[in-house]
Amino acid sequence: MVEDIVTVTKKGQATIPKKLREKHRITRKAIAVDTKDGVLLKAISDPLAEKGSLEELFSGTTSGRLVREARRDEIKKQKKLERRTAG
């Protein structure tokens, strides 16, 4: 665990050391959580930076196709359930 001393301004602002910002990918915003041990800062993922992160997993298809397939599967499950409860 890395610990570092930071200075807090009169306005309550603190600078997170660069090595910690980079390690945890903290860019513009973070979530501050009140814990029993103090304040915990948690990185907020940047959707633009994550863009394409699922590309390898879903290569060769589109989001529209994935949605259509999921809807078709849900319709099949719903009809199967209806048949069970009807008879």
Secondary structure as GFF3:
##gff-version 3
##sequence-region A 1 87
A	DSSP	alpha_helix	18	23	.	.	.	ID=ss1
A	DSSP	beta_strand	30	35	.	.	.	ID=ss2
A	DSSP	beta_strand	38	43	.	.	.	ID=ss3
A	DSSP	alpha_helix	47	50	.	.	.	ID=ss4
A	DSSP	alpha_helix	63	86	.	.	.	ID=ss5
###
